[in-house]
Amino acid sequence: MEDYKVVIRPLVTEQGMHFANVKGAYSFEVAQGVNKTQIRKAIENLYNVKVRRVCTANRKGKLRRKGRSIGKTSDWKKAVVYLKPDYHIDLF
């Protein structure tokens, strides 16, 4: 799978910015069917960094209501990527 299809988007939040500065941990939304080694290779190729470890979590979609109709947002997968101490990503 292509690197741009593995990593969908970076997750930029206040907590994510804090962990990026303190621990070197960056969070991304990734495709549903990818594993940790595919995520590691994609991040290393896209951002020219060395990855120390990858943690993943499957996130459930939330229920949303508009008037009388009830719907649900899509499920998605989150990856937290820890970089080696000498590296950082400039997006964060």
HELIX and SHEET records of a PDB file:
HELIX    1   1 ASP A    3  VAL A    6  1                                   4    
HELIX    2   2 GLU A   14  VAL A   22  1                                   9    
HELIX    3   3 LYS A   36  TYR A   47  1                                  12    
SHEET    1   A 4 VAL A   7  PRO A  10  0                                        
SHEET    2   A 4 ALA A  25  VAL A  30 -1                                        
SHEET    3   A 4 TRP A  76  LEU A  83 -1                                        
SHEET    4   A 4 VAL A  51  ARG A  59 -1                                        
SHEET    1   B 2 LEU A  63  LYS A  66  0                                        
SHEET    2   B 2 SER A  69  LYS A  72 -1                                        
END                                                                             
